[in-house]
Amino acid sequence: MRKYIFLKPVFNFIVFGLLITTLSRLFLFFLFKDRVVETQDYWYIFPIGLRMDLILLCYFSFLPALLITFLPNKSIKYTNLFLVLYSFTVLFLILFIELATPDFVKQYDTRPNKIFLDYLIYPREVVGMLLKSYLVSIIVTFSILGTALYFAVKKGKKYFCTVESDYKTKLIVFPLVAFLLFFGARSSLTSKRPINASNAVFSTDQLTNSLGINSFYTVAFAAYSLKNEANTEMYGKMDKAEAFARVKKYMTVGEHEFTTPEIPFLHIQNPEVLLKRPYNLVVFLQESLGAEYVGSLGGKPLTPEFDRLTKEGLLFTNLYCTGTRSVRGIEAVVTGFLPSPSESVVKLGGSQQGFFDLADAFKRKGYETSFIYGGMSNFDNMASFFNGNGFQDIVDQDDFDSDGNKYAFKGTWGYSDEDLAVKANNYFKSKGSKPFFSLMFSTSNHEPFEYPSGKIKLYDKKAATVNNAMKYADFSIGKFFEMAKKEAYFKNTIFIVIADHNTRTYGKNLVPINKFHIPALILGPGVPKGKVYSKLASQIDIPPTLLSYVGGQFETPMVGRNLNSSQPSAKGRCMMQFNDINAFRVENRVVIMQPNLKALQFEIKNDTTLIPVKLDKEFAKDALAHVITAGNLYKDKEYKLRAVKNNL
């Protein structure tokens, strides 16, 4: 066997890689054991994991195998230098991402993915959050990485250097080595397609399935998928016309109300009461305020201010958000756009100008439009999207800074919600009699849960917890309305308080439906007081519903329902995007679509209990149609208003 010792670097690279990924998988298994063992055949994560790990490591082994075989012995010094640096760099990255995985899974219920990459873009905010919330994990991670670095310096040459060998022997052995690496990387000789992450799916628990992959694979796949920014065909294909027809049947718009075939969904929306001077509109978007934290929705008693306000407006008790990120919530509430496995339109390149949102609609009606945020508006590309799509004024952390030290608190993610309330109220007062539309976006509900002390009675003994942050956010909601009610603009303004998404989105089902349940409360002139809308609804239904209360006629391409004009017989429906899994729900039925797999259907006993049932193919086509429509509208630039000169 000594004559094959020149292959030692390849062998050792694979062994060390398997050691890292296997130990990490074992650690994750025991960390989440109570959840994982509930899955039938949960032990599949280990053979599946070994298979997926070998795929990754065999891909990375091709280059070393080629260099070892074909570079001459006289260049062995440089070959070995490259082999050591290459092997250590790849293994170091694999180790780093695996070390980051436990905390990521705790937060997002899956292995690192595109969200992991997104956070790398904003080091200032993310580093601050990590230092305050995950200091112990950071210390452990860098201790292990430091040990690995020491090992690489001391032992790298021993394990990853090749030796001079007979050139003829290397050429004879190479076909077998190449075959084994090819087989390992492809993991199949009979399938037309190489094995991918879909082959790791064996249960209806997203977390358990993800343990059968490795984190370098999921992050690398997320980076690779960026080139397909509007890929909505991972669940299947459908003719554009059929998709549009299927989506339209779920809308509350008559065929005669569509205004032009050039913009397929553009239609007239009439108000409940047409006013000579329509009302202002303020959207108060709440960071991570899930229904489980709202007392009036049966959650924890953390929202006394919100609960009191429900007596003054219309409360939505069965509303579901479209995703798990703020940009997805903004997409739904501000643009009414359908969710899809693609990135939110807030971040996609093709939607940075000329893409419909409420600000553009109101701007065309002569309103002044604004976005008010206590943090940095460049986060998640918000400023770029808003600036290109009708928002005339963007007020963010820099504007708060320029006001001097008159605010209560500035934390990792910016100024507190209380400060946002004060800033927004003063801003709205300054508008006088001019009509305005504004989006307010809170920050205090975000980890590391920072807020000024002495403002609330703590729910948890420890101050920096999600429950206490929710109480403070609620305190700020109450303070905003307390101030607003004293101002002249209040009686001419429609308000909505609505969440962008929940906090941690996790659960044993492929899509944890209960974690998508959010609150929404509309207040203002003409809005019924103390009323409840209890029918199932989606976050994309909110913007059309808001327009119905404003008192003006609008032309919009939104496919969401105006819940005021919804027929009593119309079945409630919603759609949810959970990473790369899409759920389409109508009443107690839901179709769940996963990439490159057959759709599954379930009966919903309650938000946490899903019973598998036979797939209704027409229902599955309706689900697919909504995703395909999102892709087509974005790709063909058909989610917009008419050119200004033709606008109503």
N, C-alpha and C positions, 0 to 999 in steps of 0.2 A: 504493500500500500504506500510505501514511502515515495514511490515514483509519482504518485498523484498528490503529493503534499503541496504542490504549487497552487492547488485549489483551496488551500486552507483559508484564505481571506473570505472567499465566497461562503464557505461552510460556516465559519465563525460569525459572519455578518448575519446569516439567517438564524443561527442559534441564539445570538444575543437579542435579535429582534423579537423572536418568539418568546424569549424570557421576559422581555419588557411587557409585551402585549398580554401574555398569559397571566403574569402576576397582577397586572392592572385589572384584567377581567375578573380574576378571583377576588380581588379587593372590592371591586364594584358589586360583585355578586353578594358578598357578605354584608356590604354596606346597605344594599337594597333587598336583602334576602326576604324579609317579610312580604314584600310586594312581589318579587320574582317567583317565589315558590307557589304562589296562587295560580300560576300559569301551568297548564298541563304540558308535560314533556319539557319543562323549563331547562333541563340539562342539555337540550339541543344547543344552547348558547356556546357550549364548549367545543363540540366538533365543528359547528358552523364557524365559530370564532377562529379555530385553527385553520380552517380552509381559507377564510378571508385574510388572515394574517399572512399565510403563505403566498396568496395572490400578490399582496403588497410587496413582500420581501423579494419574491422572485422577479417582479418587475424591476426593482432597484438593483438586482444582482446581475442583470444582463450586461451592463456597462463594465463592471469589474471583470466579468468572465471574458468579455471580448478583449480587454486590454491585456489581461494575463496571458491569453492565448496568442495574440498576434503581435504584441510589441516584442522587439528583440531583447535578448538577455543583457546586452550592453547598456540598455536604458532602464535597467531594473531599479536603479536608485530613484529615478523620477517616477517610475510606475508605482513603487512602494509609497512614496510621498503622497501621491494622488490617492492611492487606496486607503491610506490611513485617514487623510482628511475627509475623503468622500464617505467612508464608512462611519466615522465618528459624527459627521454633520447630520447624516440621515438618521442615525440612531438617536442622536441628541434631540432632534426635532420630534421624533416619535415619542421619546421619553417626556419631553416638555409638554406635548399636547395631552398625553395620557395623564400626567400629573395635574393638568388643568381640568381634567374631565369630571372628577367627583363633584366639585362645586358647580360646574356648568350643568350637570345632570340634575342636581338638587334644585336648580333654578328653572331649567327649561324642559326637564323630563325626557331628555334625549342627549345623545353625544354632541360634542361641538359641531356646529354647522355654519351656515352663512352668518348667523348672528355673531358667532365667534370672530369672523372676519370683519364684520361691521364695527365691532368694538375696537379693533386694532386701528381703525381710521381716526378714532377720537381719543388719543392717549391721555389728554389732560383730564377729562371728566372720568374716564375709566380708571386711570391710575389712582385718582383720589378716592373713588369708590372702593377699589380693591384694598387700599391701605387702611381704610376705616372699617371695612366689613370682613375682609378675608386675610388679615395680617398673619394669623397663625398658619394658614395654608400657604401664604407667600414664603414665610420662613422655612417651612418644611420643603416646599418645592425647590427653593434655591439651595438648601442644604443638600438635597439629593442631586441636583444638577452640578453643584460644586464637587461632590464626591465623584460623579461621573466624569467630570473634567479632569480631576486628579488621576483617575484610573486611565483615562485616554492618554494623558501625557506619559504616565509611567509604563503602561502595558500596551499601548497602541501598536507599536512595532511588532510585539510578540504575537498578537492575534490577527493583525490585518496586513502583514507583509508577506509577499510571495517569495519564492526562491527560484534560482536558476534551474531550468529543466530542459530536457531534450525537446527541441522544437517539433520533431516528428511525433513524439508522444502527445504533446499538447494538441496537435492537429487531429490526431486519431481520437483523442478523448472528447474534443470539442463538440462533435455532433450529438453525443449522448448528453453532455452537459446542457447544450442548447435545447435539446428536446425536453429534458427534465425541467428546465427553467420555463420554457414555453408552456409545458403542461401545467406547471405550478401556477403560472401567471394567469393562464386561461381557465384552469381548473376543470376543463372538459375537452374531450376530443370529438364528441358527437354533436354537441349543441352548435347551432349556427352562430350564436352570439356568446361572447365570453360571459362568465359569471359576474353579476353585479350585486349591488345592495339589495335588490328585490329578492334575491335568492336567500337572503338572511331572514326574510319574513316567514315566521311559522306560527305566530299567535296573533291575538287581537290586542295585545298590550304593546304599545309603542316602545316603552322603556325596555322591556324584556327583549324585544327584537333588536334594539340598538346595541345591546350588550354583545350580540353575536358579530358585530363589526368591530373595527378599531377606529380610534379617533383621528389618526392621520388620514385614513381613507375618507372619512366623512368630511373633514375640512378640505382635503384635496378635491373631492368631488364637488363641494360647494364652490370652490374657486374655479374649477373647470366649467361649472354650469353658468357662471357669470356671462359667458359668451352667448348663452341662449336666454337673454333677459326677458323675452316674452314668449317662452316656450310653454304653450298650454296643451300640447298634444301628447303629453306623457301618459295621460289616462285613456287616450283613444282619439280617433279622428271623426269629424262630422262635417258635412257640407255646410257652408256658411249660411245659406238661406234657411236650411232646416233648423240650424241652431238659433237663428234670430226668431223664427216662428215659434219655437218651443219656449223661448224666454218671454216673448210677448204675451203668451197665454197666461203667464203668472203676474202680469202687470194689471193695474187698474185703469188702463187708458183705452178708450174706444178707438177703433181703427180710423175713424174720421178725425181724430185729434192729432194724428201724426201729420207733420207738416211738409216734409220733403224726403224723397227717397235717397237723396245724396248723403243725408245724415240719418241712418236707419231708425234710430230711436227718438229723434227730435220730435217733441210734441208740446202742445199748449197745456199749461196747468193753470186752472182758474182758482181764485181764492174762495174761502168760505163766504167772505163778504168783500166786495170790491170797494176799496177806500180811495177817496180823492188824494189823501196823503197817507200812503202805506207806512207801517210801523218799522222801527229799527229792529235789528236782530243781533243778539249776542249769544254766541256759543261758548259755554264755559266747559272746556274739555278737561276731565279729571284723569290724572295719571293713575292707572292701575286700580281704580275703585270698583272691584268686583262686587257682585250682589251678595256674596257671603259676608261682606263687611257692613252691609246696610240693614239697619234694624227694620225699616218698613218693608223690606223684601224677605224678612225671615232670617236675616243674618245676625251677626254679632251686634250688640248695642253700642255702636261706635259713631253713629250719625244722628244725634238728636236734632241738629240744625236742619239737615236735609229732611229728616222725618217731619219736622214741624212745617217745612215749606210744602210738603205734599198736600196739605189742606188748602193750599192756595193755587194749585195747578193740576195738570194732568200727569199722572204717574204711570209709567210703562213697567209692568211687573213680569213680563215674559219676553224680554228683549235679549237678543244674543249678538255679541260682537262678531266681526268677521275674521279676526286674527288674534295674534299674541304680541304684536309690537305696536308701538305708538304710531309709526308711519302707516300701518294698516288701519288703525283707528281713524287717523286723519283722512286717509283715502276714503273711508266709508262715510264719515260725517261731513266732510267738506266737499267731496266730489260725487259721492253716491255710486262710486265705481264698484263693479263686482270683484270679489276676491279671487285670486288664482295662485298657482304655485310659483308664478313669477314674482319678482320683487314688487313692492308697493310702487304705484305710479309716482309717488313723491320722490323716488330715487331713480326712476328709469329715465334714460336720456331723451327718449322720444316724447316725453310728456312735460318737458320743462317750459314749453310755451304753447299757447293755443289749445290747452287741455281744459275741459270744462271744470269749473268749481263754482261754489256759491259766490265767492268774491267777484268773479268775472260777471256773473249774472246780475249782481247788485250794482256793480260799477256801471254797467250799461244802463241802469235805471237812475243814475245820478247820485248814487250813494257814495260816501267815503268809506273805504275798506281798510281794515287793519288786522294785524296779528300781534298779540301782546303776550310776551313770554319772559319769565324771570331768568331763563338760562341763555345760552348762546344759540342764536337762531340758525347757525350753520350746521348744528348737530342734525344728523340724519338728512342733510340736504334740504331742510325745510325752507330756509331763506331763498334758495335758488328757485324752488318750485313755486313758492308763494309770489315772489317778485315777478315771475314770468307769467303768472296766471291770475292777475286781477287785484292782488293785494297792493294797495298804494303805499301803506305805511307799515313798516316792521319795527316794532318796539321790543328790544331785548335787553340783555344784561348790561350792555354798554350804556344804554340810555338810563338804566337804573343807577349805574356808577356815576354818571355825570350829574345826577341829582344830589350828590353828597351823601352824608351819613344820616339820612332821615328815615331809613328803613329798618325793619326789625331784625333781619337775619339774612346772611349770605352763606350758603353751603356749597358742597361739591358741585351740585347741579345748577346752582344759581340762587337767585333770591327766593325767599319763602313765598308760599301761597298767600299769606297775609299781605305781604308786600305787593304781590301781583294784584290783589283785590284793591288796595289803595291806589296803585298806579292806574289801573284800568278805570276806576271810578272817576279819578281826576281827569283822565283822558276823555272819557265820555262827556263829562261836564263841559269840557272845553269846546265841544262840537256845537253847542248852542242848539239852534233849530235845524241844523243840517242833518239829513238822514244818514245813518251809518250802519254798516255791518262789521262785526268784529269777532275774531276767534281768540279766546283766552285759553292758555294752556298751562296747567299747573305742574309743579315739580316735586313737591314735598313727599309724595307717596313713593318716591324712588329710593331704592337702597343707595346709601347707607342710612336712610330715614333720619335726616337732620331737620330740626325745626327749633325755633326759639323756646327756651324754657319758661315755665310759669304761665303758659297760655291755656293748658288743659289739665284736667285731672287724669293722671296716667291710668291706663287700663292694665298695662303690664308694669311690673316693678322696674325693669330695665327700660330706660328711656327710648333708646334707638331700636324700636321694634316696628314691624309693619302695622300692628294694631294701634299703637300710639300715633304713628304717622297718619293713619286714617282718621283718627280723632282730630288731629290738628288740621288736616285738609278740610274736614267737616266744619271745624271752627272758622276756617277762612271763608268757606261758602257762606256761613251765617253772617260773618262780618261784611262780606261784599254786599249782600242783599240788605243788610241793615243800613249801610251807607247809601246804596242806590235808591232805596225807598224815599230818601229825603231829597232826592234830586228831581228836577223837572223832566229829565229824559226818561225816568222810570215808567211814567204812565203811557209813553209812546213806544215802548220797547217789548218785543217778545224775547224771552230768555229760555235757554235750555241748559240744564246741568246734566252731563252725560259722560260716561267713562270711555276711555279709548280701548281698554282691555282689562283683564284681571291681573293679579300679581303672578304668582307661579301658576303655570298651566300644566297640570300633570294628572295622571289617573291611569287605571288599568286598561281602559279601552283605547282603541286606535285613535279615537278623537274623544278627549275628556269633556263631553258636552257641558257638564255642570260648571266647568271653569270658564265657559264663554258667556255665562249669564251676567248681565250688567244692568245698572240702573239708568234711567233717563227720566227727567222731569221737566215739562214745559210750563212756563208761567208767563202771564202777561194779559193785556186786554183781549177779550174775546175767547180766551182759553178757559174751558170749564174748570171750576174750582172743586178740589176734593174728589175728582173723578179718577178712575183707574181704567187703563187699557190692558186687558188681561190676555188677549189673543197673542199667539206666537208671532213674533216680528223680528226683523233683521235690522242691524245698524244702518244698512243702506236705505231703509224706509224712512229714516229720520229726516234727512234733508228735504224730500218732497213734502213730508208732513209739515215741516216748519214753514215752507213757502205758502202753504194753504192758510196759515194764520197771519201772515204778514200783510195781506190785503191788496196785493198787486197781482197782475197777470204776468206769468213768466213762461218763457219757452226754454225747455231743458231736454237733454238727452238721457236723463236718469231713468234707470230701469226699476228702481225701488218704488214701493207703493206709497201713495198718499193715503195714510191710514184713516183719514177723515172721510175719504170717498170709497173706502173698501167695502164691498158688499158683505152683509152679515154671513152669507153662505160661503164666502171665499175662505179657503183653508189657509191657516197661518203657515208661513214657511220662513226658513232662514238658511244661510250658507256659512260655513266655517272653514277656514284654512289653518291647519295645524302642521307647520313645517311643510313637507311635500305631500301631505295627505289632505284631501278635500272632503267635506261632508255636506250633503244637501238634504235638508230636513223639511218634511211637510207633516204637520201635526205630530203623530207618534211614530212616523216612519222615517228612516234615514238611510240614504245610500252613501257609502264611504268608498272613495276612489284612491288607490295607491298607484304610484308609477309602475307602468308595465305589468300590472296585475289585473285580474278580473275584478270588477266592482263587487262589493258585498252589501247586503241589505240587512237591516236590523229593525226589530220592533222596540220602541223605547218604553220600557216599563216606568222608569224615572230617569233623571239625568245621569245616574251612575250605573244603571242596569240596562244593558242592550241584549236582546234575544235574537240570535241569527234566524232569518227566515229566507224563503225562496226569493231569488232576485226577480223583481218586476222589471222586465227589459225596457218598457216604455218609461218607467220612472227613472231608470238608470240613464236613459238617453236624455231626459230632462236635466238630470244632474250634470251630465257631460256638456250639454248645450250651454249652460251658464258659464262654464270655464272656457269653452271654445269661443263663446261670444266675447268674453273679456279679452282674449288674445287677438281676435279679429278687430275689435274696436280700437285697441291700442296700435296694432301693426298698421292698419289702414287709415289711422288718424281720423276716425269717425266719431270720436267722443268729444264733441265741441259744439259751439254755437255757430250760427251763420256769420258770415262776414258782417262787420259792424253796419255797413250801409244798408244791409237787408234785414237788420234786426227789427223786431216789433217795437 
